[in-house]
Amino acid sequence: MPTLLIFGDRDFSPLPDIAEMFELLPNAQLAVLPGTTHMNVSRRPGELLALITPFLDARYAPSAA
């Protein structure tokens, strides 16, 4: 299952743990937002939209036949 992991670089999860989780998930993408925590990621809607939209578009785009 394609997975998009989004974390802040000041998150409560240490970056090495996040990197390990990323490596364990096939078909995953990782985005680390600078200068933010887990709780503040949602306060950056423009950046989230810029990450989530292409991820979903790539997954749900009609197949070229």
All heavy atoms as TSV, in Angstrom:
chain	resi	resn	atom	element	x	y	z
A	1	MET	N	N	0.842	-1.169	0.000
A	1	MET	CA	C	0.000	0.000	0.000
A	1	MET	C	C	0.892	1.239	0.000
A	1	MET	O	O	1.748	1.378	0.873
A	1	MET	CB	C	-0.885	-0.039	1.242
A	1	MET	CG	C	-1.749	1.179	1.406
A	1	MET	SD	S	-2.946	1.497	0.091
A	1	MET	CE	C	-4.016	0.121	0.204
A	2	PRO	N	N	0.736	2.130	-0.942
A	2	PRO	CA	C	1.497	3.380	-0.924
A	2	PRO	C	C	1.196	4.166	0.354
A	2	PRO	O	O	0.047	4.258	0.785
A	2	PRO	CB	C	0.998	4.130	-2.156
A	2	PRO	CG	C	0.425	3.071	-3.035
A	2	PRO	CD	C	-0.118	2.018	-2.111
A	3	THR	N	N	2.237	4.688	0.943
A	3	THR	CA	C	2.105	5.406	2.215
A	3	THR	C	C	2.915	6.688	2.155
A	3	THR	O	O	4.055	6.673	1.711
A	3	THR	CB	C	2.628	4.535	3.372
A	3	THR	OG1	O	1.939	3.285	3.349
A	3	THR	CG2	C	2.422	5.208	4.711
A	4	LEU	N	N	2.322	7.780	2.604
A	4	LEU	CA	C	3.019	9.051	2.715
A	4	LEU	C	C	3.187	9.366	4.192
A	4	LEU	O	O	2.210	9.542	4.913
A	4	LEU	CB	C	2.235	10.168	2.022
A	4	LEU	CG	C	2.801	11.579	2.129
A	4	LEU	CD1	C	4.206	11.657	1.536
A	4	LEU	CD2	C	1.864	12.576	1.460
A	5	LEU	N	N	4.422	9.392	4.649
A	5	LEU	CA	C	4.746	9.724	6.034
A	5	LEU	C	C	5.126	11.191	6.093
A	5	LEU	O	O	6.006	11.637	5.358
A	5	LEU	CB	C	5.923	8.880	6.529
A	5	LEU	CG	C	5.754	7.368	6.456
A	5	LEU	CD1	C	7.078	6.674	6.743
A	5	LEU	CD2	C	4.687	6.927	7.427
A	6	ILE	N	N	4.461	11.936	6.958
A	6	ILE	CA	C	4.755	13.357	7.119
A	6	ILE	C	C	5.071	13.612	8.587
A	6	ILE	O	O	4.262	13.311	9.462
A	6	ILE	CB	C	3.571	14.244	6.671
A	6	ILE	CG1	C	3.223	13.964	5.211
A	6	ILE	CG2	C	3.908	15.717	6.882
A	6	ILE	CD1	C	1.981	14.682	4.727
A	7	PHE	N	N	6.250	14.143	8.826
A	7	PHE	CA	C	6.707	14.438	10.180
A	7	PHE	C	C	7.321	15.825	10.210
A	7	PHE	O	O	7.723	16.359	9.188
A	7	PHE	CB	C	7.762	13.423	10.635
A	7	PHE	CG	C	7.213	12.056	10.885
A	7	PHE	CD1	C	7.130	11.124	9.868
A	7	PHE	CD2	C	6.786	11.696	12.147
A	7	PHE	CE1	C	6.618	9.862	10.094
A	7	PHE	CE2	C	6.272	10.433	12.397
A	7	PHE	CZ	C	6.194	9.511	11.365
A	8	GLY	N	N	7.437	16.375	11.398
A	8	GLY	CA	C	8.186	17.607	11.608
A	8	GLY	C	C	9.588	17.269	12.087
A	8	GLY	O	O	9.789	16.259	12.763
A	9	ASP	N	N	10.551	18.095	11.765
A	9	ASP	CA	C	11.927	17.808	12.195
A	9	ASP	C	C	12.123	18.018	13.694
A	9	ASP	O	O	13.135	17.621	14.258
A	9	ASP	CB	C	12.953	18.594	11.384
A	9	ASP	CG	C	12.930	20.086	11.654
A	9	ASP	OD1	O	11.969	20.592	12.268
A	9	ASP	OD2	O	13.874	20.762	11.214
A	10	ARG	N	N	11.138	18.601	14.345
A	10	ARG	CA	C	11.171	18.765	15.812
A	10	ARG	C	C	10.101	17.907	16.468
A	10	ARG	O	O	9.622	18.214	17.553
A	10	ARG	CB	C	10.980	20.234	16.175
A	10	ARG	CG	C	12.107	21.104	15.656
A	10	ARG	CD	C	11.927	22.533	16.038
A	10	ARG	NE	N	12.999	23.319	15.436
A	10	ARG	CZ	C	12.980	24.620	15.338
A	10	ARG	NH1	N	11.956	25.305	15.806
A	10	ARG	NH2	N	13.970	25.250	14.781
A	11	ASP	N	N	9.738	16.839	15.785
A	11	ASP	CA	C	8.705	15.932	16.240
A	11	ASP	C	C	9.146	15.212	17.508
A	11	ASP	O	O	10.333	15.162	17.817
A	11	ASP	CB	C	8.435	14.898	15.139
A	11	ASP	CG	C	6.992	14.478	15.065
A	11	ASP	OD1	O	6.386	14.305	16.132
A	11	ASP	OD2	O	6.486	14.323	13.950
A	12	PHE	N	N	8.179	14.629	18.219
A	12	PHE	CA	C	8.526	13.856	19.406
A	12	PHE	C	C	9.135	12.514	19.030
A	12	PHE	O	O	9.779	11.872	19.846
A	12	PHE	CB	C	7.320	13.675	20.344
A	12	PHE	CG	C	6.138	12.985	19.714
A	12	PHE	CD1	C	6.081	11.613	19.641
A	12	PHE	CD2	C	5.065	13.721	19.229
A	12	PHE	CE1	C	4.991	10.979	19.072
A	12	PHE	CE2	C	3.972	13.098	18.666
A	12	PHE	CZ	C	3.933	11.718	18.586
A	13	SER	N	N	8.945	12.066	17.797
A	13	SER	CA	C	9.596	10.861	17.306
A	13	SER	C	C	10.976	11.233	16.777
A	13	SER	O	O	11.085	12.104	15.906
A	13	SER	CB	C	8.787	10.228	16.181
A	13	SER	OG	O	7.501	9.874	16.615
A	14	PRO	N	N	12.029	10.585	17.274
A	14	PRO	CA	C	13.371	10.908	16.772
A	14	PRO	C	C	13.510	10.563	15.287
A	14	PRO	O	O	12.956	9.563	14.814
A	14	PRO	CB	C	14.292	10.023	17.623
A	14	PRO	CG	C	13.465	9.572	18.781
A	14	PRO	CD	C	12.035	9.600	18.335
A	15	LEU	N	N	14.217	11.388	14.548
A	15	LEU	CA	C	14.383	11.169	13.107
A	15	LEU	C	C	14.957	9.793	12.768
A	15	LEU	O	O	14.527	9.193	11.783
A	15	LEU	CB	C	15.227	12.284	12.491
A	15	LEU	CG	C	14.495	13.623	12.326
A	15	LEU	CD1	C	15.443	14.693	11.795
A	15	LEU	CD2	C	13.289	13.495	11.418
A	16	PRO	N	N	15.897	9.245	13.557
A	16	PRO	CA	C	16.362	7.882	13.235
A	16	PRO	C	C	15.229	6.845	13.302
A	16	PRO	O	O	15.189	5.918	12.489
A	16	PRO	CB	C	17.432	7.604	14.286
A	16	PRO	CG	C	17.943	8.959	14.659
A	16	PRO	CD	C	16.725	9.850	14.601
A	17	ASP	N	N	14.302	7.013	14.228
A	17	ASP	CA	C	13.162	6.093	14.310
A	17	ASP	C	C	12.241	6.255	13.106
A	17	ASP	O	O	11.715	5.282	12.563
A	17	ASP	CB	C	12.367	6.331	15.592
A	17	ASP	CG	C	13.122	5.920	16.841
A	17	ASP	OD1	O	14.217	5.316	16.721
A	17	ASP	OD2	O	12.635	6.222	17.946
A	18	ILE	N	N	12.048	7.486	12.691
A	18	ILE	CA	C	11.221	7.755	11.518
A	18	ILE	C	C	11.859	7.151	10.266
A	18	ILE	O	O	11.187	6.529	9.450
A	18	ILE	CB	C	11.009	9.273	11.355
A	18	ILE	CG1	C	10.173	9.808	12.522
A	18	ILE	CG2	C	10.354	9.601	10.018
A	18	ILE	CD1	C	10.158	11.310	12.639
A	19	ALA	N	N	13.159	7.311	10.138
A	19	ALA	CA	C	13.875	6.750	8.982
A	19	ALA	C	C	13.764	5.228	8.978
A	19	ALA	O	O	13.582	4.615	7.915
A	19	ALA	CB	C	15.336	7.182	9.005
A	20	GLU	N	N	13.845	4.615	10.146
A	20	GLU	CA	C	13.713	3.157	10.222
A	20	GLU	C	C	12.312	2.710	9.801
A	20	GLU	O	O	12.157	1.743	9.053
A	20	GLU	CB	C	14.008	2.680	11.640
A	20	GLU	CG	C	13.939	1.177	11.788
A	20	GLU	CD	C	14.249	0.702	13.193
A	20	GLU	OE1	O	14.698	1.505	14.033
A	20	GLU	OE2	O	14.028	-0.500	13.445
A	21	MET	N	N	11.297	3.408	10.263
A	21	MET	CA	C	9.924	3.090	9.873
A	21	MET	C	C	9.762	3.235	8.359
A	21	MET	O	O	9.155	2.383	7.707
A	21	MET	CB	C	8.931	3.995	10.596
A	21	MET	CG	C	7.493	3.702	10.249
A	21	MET	SD	S	6.245	4.587	11.209
A	21	MET	CE	C	6.879	6.230	11.326
A	22	PHE	N	N	10.312	4.314	7.803
A	22	PHE	CA	C	10.248	4.543	6.358
A	22	PHE	C	C	10.876	3.385	5.587
A	22	PHE	O	O	10.323	2.911	4.599
A	22	PHE	CB	C	10.947	5.865	6.038
A	22	PHE	CG	C	11.175	6.105	4.578
A	22	PHE	CD1	C	10.118	6.292	3.711
A	22	PHE	CD2	C	12.460	6.151	4.068
A	22	PHE	CE1	C	10.329	6.518	2.360
A	22	PHE	CE2	C	12.685	6.381	2.724
A	22	PHE	CZ	C	11.613	6.561	1.873
A	23	GLU	N	N	12.016	2.915	6.055
A	23	GLU	CA	C	12.712	1.814	5.378
A	23	GLU	C	C	11.932	0.506	5.451
A	23	GLU	O	O	12.067	-0.347	4.581
A	23	GLU	CB	C	14.106	1.630	5.973
A	23	GLU	CG	C	15.040	2.775	5.648
A	23	GLU	CD	C	16.379	2.666	6.353
A	23	GLU	OE1	O	16.667	1.611	6.959
A	23	GLU	OE2	O	17.148	3.637	6.297
A	24	LEU	N	N	11.111	0.344	6.467
A	24	LEU	CA	C	10.338	-0.885	6.633
A	24	LEU	C	C	9.072	-0.924	5.787
A	24	LEU	O	O	8.477	-1.994	5.614
A	24	LEU	CB	C	9.963	-1.076	8.108
A	24	LEU	CG	C	11.123	-1.345	9.056
A	24	LEU	CD1	C	10.637	-1.303	10.504
A	24	LEU	CD2	C	11.781	-2.682	8.743
A	25	LEU	N	N	8.650	0.214	5.276
A	25	LEU	CA	C	7.412	0.287	4.507
A	25	LEU	C	C	7.706	0.345	3.010
A	25	LEU	O	O	8.215	1.347	2.508
A	25	LEU	CB	C	6.614	1.538	4.903
A	25	LEU	CG	C	6.047	1.552	6.317
A	25	LEU	CD1	C	5.532	2.943	6.672
A	25	LEU	CD2	C	4.945	0.516	6.441
A	26	PRO	N	N	7.400	-0.718	2.290
A	26	PRO	CA	C	7.585	-0.646	0.838
A	26	PRO	C	C	6.601	0.366	0.246
A	26	PRO	O	O	5.515	0.580	0.789
A	26	PRO	CB	C	7.272	-2.067	0.363
A	26	PRO	CG	C	6.535	-2.720	1.473
A	26	PRO	CD	C	6.856	-1.981	2.731
A	27	ASN	N	N	6.984	0.997	-0.803
A	27	ASN	CA	C	6.142	1.993	-1.489
A	27	ASN	C	C	5.841	3.217	-0.634
A	27	ASN	O	O	4.806	3.860	-0.806
A	27	ASN	CB	C	4.831	1.374	-1.978
A	27	ASN	CG	C	5.064	0.249	-2.944
A	27	ASN	OD1	O	5.896	0.351	-3.839
A	27	ASN	ND2	N	4.368	-0.850	-2.755
A	28	ALA	N	N	6.728	3.541	0.292
A	28	ALA	CA	C	6.505	4.713	1.148
A	28	ALA	C	C	7.268	5.918	0.626
A	28	ALA	O	O	8.291	5.777	-0.055
A	28	ALA	CB	C	6.942	4.406	2.580
A	29	GLN	N	N	6.745	7.074	0.944
A	29	GLN	CA	C	7.432	8.340	0.724
A	29	GLN	C	C	7.519	9.039	2.065
A	29	GLN	O	O	6.603	8.922	2.884
A	29	GLN	CB	C	6.679	9.215	-0.277
A	29	GLN	CG	C	6.655	8.659	-1.677
A	29	GLN	CD	C	5.929	9.586	-2.625
A	29	GLN	OE1	O	5.838	10.789	-2.416
A	29	GLN	NE2	N	5.386	9.018	-3.691
A	30	LEU	N	N	8.596	9.768	2.264
A	30	LEU	CA	C	8.810	10.454	3.531
A	30	LEU	C	C	8.981	11.943	3.286
A	30	LEU	O	O	9.756	12.354	2.422
A	30	LEU	CB	C	10.052	9.899	4.233
A	30	LEU	CG	C	10.504	10.608	5.505
A	30	LEU	CD1	C	9.430	10.544	6.583
A	30	LEU	CD2	C	11.806	10.008	6.004
A	31	ALA	N	N	8.255	12.738	4.054
A	31	ALA	CA	C	8.401	14.192	4.013
A	31	ALA	C	C	8.638	14.662	5.450
A	31	ALA	O	O	7.881	14.317	6.350
A	31	ALA	CB	C	7.151	14.847	3.449
A	32	VAL	N	N	9.707	15.421	5.640
A	32	VAL	CA	C	10.016	15.982	6.951
A	32	VAL	C	C	9.952	17.496	6.816
A	32	VAL	O	O	10.734	18.102	6.082
A	32	VAL	CB	C	11.411	15.534	7.450
A	32	VAL	CG1	C	11.706	16.140	8.800
A	32	VAL	CG2	C	11.486	14.004	7.526
A	33	LEU	N	N	8.995	18.099	7.515
A	33	LEU	CA	C	8.822	19.549	7.441
A	33	LEU	C	C	9.771	20.226	8.432
A	33	LEU	O	O	9.787	19.882	9.613
A	33	LEU	CB	C	7.377	19.931	7.766
A	33	LEU	CG	C	6.323	19.419	6.794
A	33	LEU	CD1	C	4.931	19.782	7.277
A	33	LEU	CD2	C	6.559	19.969	5.410
A	34	PRO	N	N	10.543	21.176	7.949
A	34	PRO	CA	C	11.496	21.850	8.837
A	34	PRO	C	C	10.808	22.793	9.820
A	34	PRO	O	O	9.770	23.385	9.523
A	34	PRO	CB	C	12.398	22.626	7.867
A	34	PRO	CG	C	11.550	22.837	6.657
A	34	PRO	CD	C	10.629	21.661	6.575
A	35	GLY	N	N	11.393	22.876	10.996
A	35	GLY	CA	C	10.953	23.854	11.980
A	35	GLY	C	C	9.575	23.614	12.552
A	35	GLY	O	O	8.896	24.568	12.935
A	36	THR	N	N	9.133	22.364	12.614
A	36	THR	CA	C	7.803	22.097	13.153
A	36	THR	C	C	7.783	20.807	13.952
A	36	THR	O	O	8.674	19.984	13.845
A	36	THR	CB	C	6.738	22.070	12.035
A	36	THR	OG1	O	5.450	22.163	12.610
A	36	THR	CG2	C	6.850	20.847	11.176
A	37	THR	N	N	6.743	20.671	14.754
A	37	THR	CA	C	6.530	19.476	15.551
A	37	THR	C	C	5.351	18.700	14.981
A	37	THR	O	O	4.665	19.160	14.068
A	37	THR	CB	C	6.206	19.841	17.016
A	37	THR	OG1	O	4.952	20.528	17.045
A	37	THR	CG2	C	7.287	20.711	17.629
A	38	HIS	N	N	5.083	17.555	15.570
A	38	HIS	CA	C	3.954	16.728	15.154
A	38	HIS	C	C	2.638	17.500	15.270
A	38	HIS	O	O	1.794	17.421	14.395
A	38	HIS	CB	C	3.919	15.467	16.031
A	38	HIS	CG	C	2.830	14.530	15.697
A	38	HIS	ND1	N	2.895	13.677	14.615
A	38	HIS	CD2	C	1.629	14.296	16.285
A	38	HIS	CE1	C	1.788	12.969	14.559
A	38	HIS	NE2	N	1.007	13.315	15.557
A	39	MET	N	N	2.494	18.238	16.327
A	39	MET	CA	C	1.244	18.961	16.565
A	39	MET	C	C	1.090	20.172	15.649
A	39	MET	O	O	-0.023	20.601	15.372
A	39	MET	CB	C	1.160	19.412	18.027
A	39	MET	CG	C	1.161	18.249	19.008
A	39	MET	SD	S	-0.133	17.021	18.705
A	39	MET	CE	C	-1.564	17.973	19.134
A	40	ASN	N	N	2.183	20.729	15.167
A	40	ASN	CA	C	2.119	21.938	14.346
A	40	ASN	C	C	2.099	21.665	12.848
A	40	ASN	O	O	1.957	22.605	12.060
A	40	ASN	CB	C	3.279	22.869	14.690
A	40	ASN	CG	C	3.136	23.459	16.073
A	40	ASN	OD1	O	2.030	23.628	16.574
A	40	ASN	ND2	N	4.248	23.759	16.712
A	41	VAL	N	N	2.221	20.419	12.456
A	41	VAL	CA	C	2.205	20.097	11.026
A	41	VAL	C	C	0.904	20.579	10.390
A	41	VAL	O	O	0.914	21.133	9.295
A	41	VAL	CB	C	2.411	18.578	10.816
A	41	VAL	CG1	C	2.068	18.158	9.416
A	41	VAL	CG2	C	3.850	18.191	11.122
A	42	SER	N	N	-0.201	20.413	11.090
A	42	SER	CA	C	-1.500	20.818	10.523
A	42	SER	C	C	-1.650	22.326	10.404
A	42	SER	O	O	-2.557	22.815	9.732
A	42	SER	CB	C	-2.645	20.253	11.369
A	42	SER	OG	O	-2.604	20.787	12.670
A	43	ARG	N	N	-0.765	23.074	11.013
A	43	ARG	CA	C	-0.811	24.538	10.908
A	43	ARG	C	C	-0.068	25.036	9.670
A	43	ARG	O	O	0.140	26.241	9.520
A	43	ARG	CB	C	-0.218	25.165	12.166
A	43	ARG	CG	C	-1.059	24.890	13.383
A	43	ARG	CD	C	-0.525	25.560	14.592
A	43	ARG	NE	N	-1.334	25.192	15.743
A	43	ARG	CZ	C	-1.018	25.453	16.978
A	43	ARG	NH1	N	0.111	26.101	17.244
A	43	ARG	NH2	N	-1.791	25.080	17.962
A	44	ARG	N	N	0.325	24.124	8.828
A	44	ARG	CA	C	1.022	24.477	7.591
A	44	ARG	C	C	0.254	23.895	6.404
A	44	ARG	O	O	0.765	23.066	5.659
A	44	ARG	CB	C	2.449	23.950	7.668
A	44	ARG	CG	C	3.195	24.596	8.853
A	44	ARG	CD	C	4.493	23.946	9.126
A	44	ARG	NE	N	5.496	24.479	8.215
A	44	ARG	CZ	C	6.791	24.364	8.444
A	44	ARG	NH1	N	7.244	23.777	9.526
A	44	ARG	NH2	N	7.655	24.843	7.578
A	45	PRO	N	N	-0.985	24.335	6.216
A	45	PRO	CA	C	-1.837	23.708	5.206
A	45	PRO	C	C	-1.296	23.813	3.784
A	45	PRO	O	O	-1.479	22.896	2.986
A	45	PRO	CB	C	-3.171	24.430	5.356
A	45	PRO	CG	C	-2.850	25.729	6.021
A	45	PRO	CD	C	-1.659	25.445	6.892
A	46	GLY	N	N	-0.640	24.910	3.455
A	46	GLY	CA	C	-0.094	25.050	2.104
A	46	GLY	C	C	0.969	24.005	1.812
A	46	GLY	O	O	0.994	23.397	0.734
A	47	GLU	N	N	1.847	23.783	2.767
A	47	GLU	CA	C	2.893	22.774	2.586
A	47	GLU	C	C	2.300	21.365	2.556
A	47	GLU	O	O	2.725	20.527	1.758
A	47	GLU	CB	C	3.929	22.878	3.696
A	47	GLU	CG	C	4.784	24.134	3.584
A	47	GLU	CD	C	5.736	24.265	4.750
A	47	GLU	OE1	O	6.731	23.510	4.774
A	47	GLU	OE2	O	5.471	25.101	5.629
A	48	LEU	N	N	1.322	21.112	3.424
A	48	LEU	CA	C	0.680	19.795	3.420
A	48	LEU	C	C	-0.004	19.521	2.087
A	48	LEU	O	O	0.121	18.435	1.526
A	48	LEU	CB	C	-0.338	19.697	4.555
A	48	LEU	CG	C	0.225	19.536	5.949
A	48	LEU	CD1	C	-0.898	19.520	6.981
A	48	LEU	CD2	C	1.047	18.271	6.053
A	49	LEU	N	N	-0.727	20.507	1.594
A	49	LEU	CA	C	-1.408	20.350	0.315
A	49	LEU	C	C	-0.408	20.092	-0.809
A	49	LEU	O	O	-0.645	19.261	-1.686
A	49	LEU	CB	C	-2.257	21.589	0.020
A	49	LEU	CG	C	-3.236	21.486	-1.130
A	49	LEU	CD1	C	-4.236	20.365	-0.895
A	49	LEU	CD2	C	-3.955	22.808	-1.315
A	50	ALA	N	N	0.720	20.787	-0.770
A	50	ALA	CA	C	1.751	20.604	-1.795
A	50	ALA	C	C	2.374	19.207	-1.732
A	50	ALA	O	O	2.886	18.718	-2.735
A	50	ALA	CB	C	2.837	21.665	-1.645
A	51	LEU	N	N	2.320	18.560	-0.583
A	51	LEU	CA	C	2.835	17.193	-0.442
A	51	LEU	C	C	1.767	16.150	-0.767
A	51	LEU	O	O	2.028	15.177	-1.477
A	51	LEU	CB	C	3.328	16.960	0.990
A	51	LEU	CG	C	4.538	17.756	1.430
A	51	LEU	CD1	C	4.716	17.646	2.945
A	51	LEU	CD2	C	5.778	17.249	0.718
A	52	ILE	N	N	0.578	16.354	-0.243
A	52	ILE	CA	C	-0.463	15.341	-0.351
A	52	ILE	C	C	-1.058	15.266	-1.754
A	52	ILE	O	O	-1.293	14.177	-2.278
A	52	ILE	CB	C	-1.567	15.603	0.695
A	52	ILE	CG1	C	-0.990	15.410	2.097
A	52	ILE	CG2	C	-2.766	14.691	0.467
A	52	ILE	CD1	C	-1.899	15.887	3.219
A	53	THR	N	N	-1.285	16.415	-2.385
A	53	THR	CA	C	-1.929	16.419	-3.699
A	53	THR	C	C	-1.153	15.617	-4.742
A	53	THR	O	O	-1.733	14.740	-5.396
A	53	THR	CB	C	-2.177	17.864	-4.177
A	53	THR	OG1	O	-3.016	18.511	-3.210
A	53	THR	CG2	C	-2.849	17.892	-5.533
A	54	PRO	N	N	0.149	15.850	-4.929
A	54	PRO	CA	C	0.870	15.041	-5.926
A	54	PRO	C	C	0.918	13.554	-5.554
A	54	PRO	O	O	0.868	12.692	-6.429
A	54	PRO	CB	C	2.277	15.634	-5.946
A	54	PRO	CG	C	2.178	16.945	-5.270
A	54	PRO	CD	C	0.984	16.900	-4.377
A	55	PHE	N	N	1.006	13.272	-4.255
A	55	PHE	CA	C	1.008	11.873	-3.810
A	55	PHE	C	C	-0.288	11.185	-4.228
A	55	PHE	O	O	-0.274	10.101	-4.813
A	55	PHE	CB	C	1.196	11.804	-2.293
A	55	PHE	CG	C	1.119	10.409	-1.744
A	55	PHE	CD1	C	2.208	9.555	-1.829
A	55	PHE	CD2	C	-0.037	9.955	-1.135
A	55	PHE	CE1	C	2.140	8.261	-1.329
A	55	PHE	CE2	C	-0.122	8.668	-0.627
A	55	PHE	CZ	C	0.972	7.819	-0.726
A	56	LEU	N	N	-1.423	11.816	-3.942
A	56	LEU	CA	C	-2.708	11.225	-4.312
A	56	LEU	C	C	-2.914	11.219	-5.822
A	56	LEU	O	O	-3.448	10.247	-6.366
A	56	LEU	CB	C	-3.850	11.966	-3.618
A	56	LEU	CG	C	-3.903	11.818	-2.099
A	56	LEU	CD1	C	-5.018	12.676	-1.528
A	56	LEU	CD2	C	-4.055	10.374	-1.689
A	57	ASP	N	N	-2.510	12.280	-6.500
A	57	ASP	CA	C	-2.660	12.335	-7.950
A	57	ASP	C	C	-1.908	11.193	-8.625
A	57	ASP	O	O	-2.411	10.578	-9.561
A	57	ASP	CB	C	-2.166	13.670	-8.503
A	57	ASP	CG	C	-3.119	14.818	-8.239
A	57	ASP	OD1	O	-4.276	14.557	-7.830
A	57	ASP	OD2	O	-2.706	15.979	-8.420
A	58	ALA	N	N	-0.721	10.894	-8.148
A	58	ALA	CA	C	0.083	9.820	-8.736
A	58	ALA	C	C	-0.556	8.462	-8.487
A	58	ALA	O	O	-0.444	7.553	-9.310
A	58	ALA	CB	C	1.493	9.845	-8.170
A	59	ARG	N	N	-1.253	8.329	-7.371
A	59	ARG	CA	C	-1.857	7.046	-7.011
A	59	ARG	C	C	-3.187	6.813	-7.702
A	59	ARG	O	O	-3.572	5.683	-7.946
A	59	ARG	CB	C	-2.076	6.954	-5.492
A	59	ARG	CG	C	-0.842	7.049	-4.645
A	59	ARG	CD	C	0.211	6.044	-5.088
A	59	ARG	NE	N	1.419	6.087	-4.312
A	59	ARG	CZ	C	2.554	6.652	-4.699
A	59	ARG	NH1	N	2.611	7.288	-5.833
A	59	ARG	NH2	N	3.632	6.589	-3.959
A	60	TYR	N	N	-3.901	7.873	-7.989
A	60	TYR	CA	C	-5.261	7.714	-8.501
A	60	TYR	C	C	-5.448	8.263	-9.908
A	60	TYR	O	O	-6.580	8.388	-10.372
A	60	TYR	CB	C	-6.254	8.366	-7.531
A	60	TYR	CG	C	-6.219	7.678	-6.185
A	60	TYR	CD1	C	-5.601	8.272	-5.100
A	60	TYR	CD2	C	-6.761	6.421	-6.023
A	60	TYR	CE1	C	-5.542	7.615	-3.868
A	60	TYR	CE2	C	-6.704	5.767	-4.813
A	60	TYR	CZ	C	-6.092	6.369	-3.740
A	60	TYR	OH	O	-6.034	5.724	-2.536
A	61	ALA	N	N	-4.358	8.563	-10.571
A	61	ALA	CA	C	-4.445	9.057	-11.950
A	61	ALA	C	C	-4.884	7.886	-12.850
A	61	ALA	O	O	-4.508	6.735	-12.621
A	61	ALA	CB	C	-3.099	9.595	-12.410
A	62	PRO	N	N	-5.699	8.180	-13.870
A	62	PRO	CA	C	-6.081	7.108	-14.804
A	62	PRO	C	C	-4.849	6.526	-15.464
A	62	PRO	O	O	-3.903	7.239	-15.798
A	62	PRO	CB	C	-6.966	7.817	-15.832
A	62	PRO	CG	C	-7.348	9.122	-15.203
A	62	PRO	CD	C	-6.286	9.446	-14.201
A	63	SER	N	N	-4.847	5.233	-15.639
A	63	SER	CA	C	-3.731	4.553	-16.300
A	63	SER	C	C	-3.721	4.879	-17.778
A	63	SER	O	O	-4.763	4.930	-18.418
A	63	SER	CB	C	-3.839	3.046	-16.107
A	63	SER	OG	O	-3.808	2.713	-14.757
A	64	ALA	N	N	-2.530	5.101	-18.289
A	64	ALA	CA	C	-2.400	5.323	-19.731
A	64	ALA	C	C	-2.514	3.979	-20.433
A	64	ALA	O	O	-1.833	3.037	-20.091
A	64	ALA	CB	C	-1.064	5.986	-20.051
A	65	ALA	N	N	-3.417	3.895	-21.392
A	65	ALA	CA	C	-3.626	2.610	-22.074
A	65	ALA	C	C	-3.049	2.638	-23.465
A	65	ALA	O	O	-2.880	3.595	-24.094
A	65	ALA	CB	C	-5.108	2.284	-22.127
